Amino acid sequence: MLVEILTALCLVLVLEGILPFLNPEGYKRTIRAMLDVDNERMRIIGLSSMIAGVVLLTILR
């Protein structure tokens, strides 16, 4: 179980690093745009992302 969790965390780091590596200027623009989004909308986006991840994991497993 621990190996799977660590593997997942490593994959998150790899995926999170792709955009700043390939397009650092676009990444900066995206982060700046996120600062203008209100907290409620960010929470909804985060929750939607988590639900989508759980659903996809359930389907794949």
Secondary structure, DSSP 8 states (H G I E B T S, - for coil): -HHHHHHHHHHHHHHHHHHHHH-HHHHHHHHHHHHTS-HHHHHHHHHHHHHHHHHHHHHH-
